[in-house]
Protein backbone atom coordinates (compact mmCIF):
# COMPACT_ATOMS: atom_id res chain seq x y z
CA UNK A 1 0.00 0.00 0.00
CA UNK A 2 1.09 3.49 -0.68
CA UNK A 3 1.30 6.26 1.86
CA UNK A 4 -1.75 7.97 0.33
CA UNK A 5 -3.83 4.79 0.59
CA UNK A 6 -2.82 4.35 4.23
CA UNK A 7 -3.78 7.95 4.98
CA UNK A 8 -7.20 7.41 3.36
CA UNK A 9 -7.75 4.27 5.42
CA UNK A 10 -6.69 6.04 8.62
CA UNK A 11 -9.03 8.93 7.83
CA UNK A 12 -11.95 6.55 7.21
CA UNK A 13 -11.20 4.72 10.46
CA UNK A 14 -11.11 7.97 12.41
CA UNK A 15 -14.41 9.10 10.85
CA UNK A 16 -15.98 5.72 11.63
CA UNK A 17 -14.85 5.96 15.24
CA UNK A 18 -16.27 9.48 15.51
CA UNK A 19 -19.61 8.38 14.08
CA UNK A 20 -19.70 5.36 16.40
CA UNK A 21 -19.09 7.60 19.43
CA UNK A 22 -21.88 9.94 18.28
CA UNK A 23 -24.26 7.01 17.83
CA UNK A 24 -23.45 5.68 21.31
CA UNK A 25 -23.95 9.13 22.82
CA UNK A 26 -27.35 9.48 21.09
CA UNK A 27 -28.30 5.99 22.25
CA UNK A 28 -27.37 6.86 25.84
CA UNK A 29 -29.34 10.11 25.63
CA UNK A 30 -32.39 8.28 24.29
CA UNK A 31 -32.14 5.62 27.00
CA UNK A 32 -31.92 8.29 29.70
CA UNK A 33 -34.91 10.15 28.25
CA UNK A 34 -37.01 6.99 28.04
CA UNK A 35 -36.05 6.08 31.61
CA UNK A 36 -37.18 9.52 32.74
CA UNK A 37 -40.51 9.07 30.95
CA UNK A 38 -40.99 5.67 32.61
CA UNK A 39 -40.18 7.17 35.99
CA UNK A 40 -42.66 10.01 35.47
CA UNK A 41 -45.33 7.53 34.35
CA UNK A 42 -44.75 5.51 37.51
CA UNK A 43 -43.49 2.46 35.65
CA UNK A 44 -40.01 2.63 37.14
CA UNK A 45 -39.53 0.89 40.45
CA UNK A 46 -37.62 2.35 43.35
CA UNK A 47 -35.38 0.19 45.51
CA UNK A 48 -33.93 1.18 48.84
CA UNK A 49 -30.60 -0.46 48.09
CA UNK A 50 -28.86 -2.91 45.84
CA UNK A 51 -29.26 -5.66 48.41
CA UNK A 52 -33.02 -4.98 48.55
CA UNK A 53 -33.16 -5.32 44.78
CA UNK A 54 -31.18 -8.58 44.91
CA UNK A 55 -33.51 -9.93 47.59
CA UNK A 56 -36.51 -9.10 45.42
CA UNK A 57 -34.86 -10.81 42.46
CA UNK A 58 -33.73 -13.67 44.73
CA UNK A 59 -30.13 -13.43 43.60
CA UNK A 60 -28.71 -13.85 47.08
C-alpha positions in Angstrom: 0.0 0.0 0.0 1.1 3.5 -0.7 1.3 6.3 1.9 -1.7 8.0 0.3 -3.8 4.8 0.6 -2.8 4.3 4.2 -3.8 7.9 5.0 -7.2 7.4 3.4 -7.8 4.3 5.4 -6.7 6.0 8.6 -9.0 8.9 7.8 -11.9 6.5 7.2 -11.2 4.7 10.5 -11.1 8.0 12.4 -14.4 9.1 10.8 -16.0 5.7 11.6 -14.8 6.0 15.2 -16.3 9.5 15.5 -19.6 8.4 14.1 -19.7 5.4 16.4 -19.1 7.6 19.4 -21.9 9.9 18.3 -24.3 7.0 17.8 -23.5 5.7 21.3 -24.0 9.1 22.8 -27.3 9.5 21.1 -28.3 6.0 22.2 -27.4 6.9 25.8 -29.3 10.1 25.6 -32.4 8.3 24.3 -32.1 5.6 27.0 -31.9 8.3 29.7 -34.9 10.2 28.2 -37.0 7.0 28.0 -36.1 6.1 31.6 -37.2 9.5 32.7 -40.5 9.1 30.9 -41.0 5.7 32.6 -40.2 7.2 36.0 -42.7 10.0 35.5 -45.3 7.5 34.3 -44.8 5.5 37.5 -43.5 2.5 35.7 -40.0 2.6 37.1 -39.5 0.9 40.5 -37.6 2.3 43.4 -35.4 0.2 45.5 -33.9 1.2 48.8 -30.6 -0.5 48.1 -28.9 -2.9 45.8 -29.3 -5.7 48.4 -33.0 -5.0 48.5 -33.2 -5.3 44.8 -31.2 -8.6 44.9 -33.5 -9.9 47.6 -36.5 -9.1 45.4 -34.9 -10.8 42.5 -33.7 -13.7 44.7 -30.1 -13.4 43.6 -28.7 -13.9 47.1 
